[in-house]
Each structure stands twice: as structure tokens, then as C-alpha cells.
Amino acid sequence: MLVLTTGPNPGHRPPFEVDAGAVTPPSEVPDRVPALLSGLSAVPGVRITEAEPIDPAALSPLHDPGYVAFLRETCAELAGSQQPDAEPSLYPSVFPYGPGQRGRGRKARFGEYCFDTYTPLLPGTFDAASRMASAALAAAEAVARGEPIAYALGRPPGHHAERARCGGYSYLNGTALAADRLSRLGPVAVLDVDVHHANGTQHLFYDRADVRTASIHGDPAELFPYFSGFADETGTGPGLGANRNFPLPPATDDRAYQPALESAVEWVAAGRPAFLVVAVGYDTHARDPIGGFALTTEYFTRMAGTIRQLGVPTVLVQEGGYALSHLGECAAAFVRGW
């Protein structure tokens, strides 16, 4: 298996999160990447290499150019600012309160381009997000050239990123970019197994029939992102019927998860995809601090084996997973399933 990594991207290290007014320690930290690589490096047959950066123009098929420019320019401005006691950071604090409203100043524009208070901008944020998108696109290119499976491993995650909004620690949607790239060669399916619904990926393909999207996740009635991921969201226009959600209750364990996974794989197979993109999240693990599921480390091997039965060239894209002490074991277990 080819693993394309971005490295830990220490320039994007959020100092905190704001959750319902409470300031909490960040979950999405640079240490996630070394933890993942420590597990993968011990698995026979894994080849790890660094992904080359991409031209930002490669982001435009899915992400709004104005949004991309705002991220790039704001991060550059933060890098040039002087704060002697702490690295500069920008958190959204005000959001549009009516349809079609556009901001002019930086504070208003960031509220327009972000949908939560967990996802700040720092001097290194755009570089880190671009590198993760680079890894996802490089994995897609490798599979397009004949590699049977390629794993884009890095941070920050991307599946919550909308066309012109960041949130859920996500800025650029590498999973969606990889699927869009492969869709030029044949029908594509996206299967998201992160514990949080892939709102960004769903919405980017919601009216397209050439990319089928499925997501298995915690019930959004109780878990982020709260406003999407319900079972009645099935697509629109040409994409009607090309989206499926499998929301599951809190504390879902191995035994309860497997039937949902088998149903999702069966639905994906019915579309006869030429390529598969799997958004991998280890935040379904029982020890994850923000997940709420109860999957065991060993189950990730069975999960991967079930998905592998689809038998098509596959891109894996790293999304969530925040229990640092277990990430390496989870990644190794998943890869062994292939």
C-alpha cells in the first residue's frame, strides 16, 4: 500500500476551541500524524512517501475561488502580524443572520466563510490544508495510474469543508477533490466512516449522479454537525438517489456497526463504481474523546476487510481520530484489513 503523507504541519496548531462558550483544549493537533505513522510503519507492505504540494488552482473545481483566496490571504496577513506573547489566530465571532448577506471586513468575511467556533485560522493553516488536499489528489493520481490502493495521510481533515465554508476542523475537502478527480475516468463512490457526518462531501456532490456518496456516522440529532446527515437526505436533481446516510445511536459497538457497514457497502456496490474513495476516521473508537461510539481497535481490520470486498481501485483519505494513544494501533488494524 502506498501512503502519501503531509507530515504533522506544526504551523497549524490551534491554541484552543470554543464549544458552547467554553474554551477547551484542541483535539485536532499536529501529534496526530506521528501517532498514525508509528502504527503504519510497522505494517509489512506499506510504502510511505511525502506528497508534493499542488497549485491552488487545482482546488477550484469544487471550492469557490473567493473562499480559497480569503483563506490564503488571511493566513498570510496573520503570518505578518506581530504578537509577542502568542501566535496570532483568528476565530469567527459573528455569522450572517439572513440569506445572501455578504461581509466586507475581515471579521465579517470570516463569519461568512466559517460555520462554527472550532475552526480558527493561523499563519500556517492554508499551507497545512493545501498539503492535505495535495496528498488526497496525489493518491487519486496514483490510483488513476494503476496503483490498487493509496492512502492520503495527514491533517487537518477536510470532509466538513463546503464549497465556500470551513468548519469541523476542515478547510479544503481532500476526499471530495480526490473523488472529483477520479470521476473524469469513470463512476466514483465515496464511503465515509468517520463518526461525524460528511456534510461537505455530501453537499458538494448532492446534485451529481456520477459520484455516489454514503456516510455512516453518529446521529446528527446528538452529534456534530447537527444540521445534516439524516436518513431522508438522498440528493437532488440529477443526484436524486445518489446519496445515502446511515446515522447510528451513541455507544454503537462492533456488533451494531457491522450491519450498517454491510448495508452501505451493498448500496455502494449497486452503483457499480469504477473507483472508491474512503474517508477514514478513527474517531469511532471507544477511547476517542469526541466521538461517542464504542468500536474496538480490532474491529477496524474487519471494517476494512468488508469495504475491500468492493474490489475496485481505492483512495483512502485521513479524516478524524483524536485519541492519540490509540491512533497508531487503529491505523495499523485498518490497513491490515486490506
Buried (B, 14 or more C-beta within 10 A) or exposed (E): BBBBBBBBBEBBBBEBBBEEEEEEEBBBBBEBBEBBBBBBEEBEEBEBEBBEBBEBEBBEEBBBEEBBEBBBEBBEBBBEEEEEEEBBBBBBEEBEEEEEEEBEEBBBBBBBBBBBBBBBBBBBBBBBBBBBBBBBBBBBBBBBEEBEBBBBBBBBBBBBBBEBBBBBBBBBBBBBBBBBBBBEEBBBBBBBBBBBBBBBBBBBBBBBBBBBBBBBBBBBEEBBBEEBBEEEBEBEEEBEEBBBBBBBEEEBBBEBBBEBBEBBBEBBBEBEBBBBBBBBBBBBBBBBEBBBBBBBBEBBBBBBEBBBEBEBBBBBBBBBBBBBEBBBBBBBBBBBBB
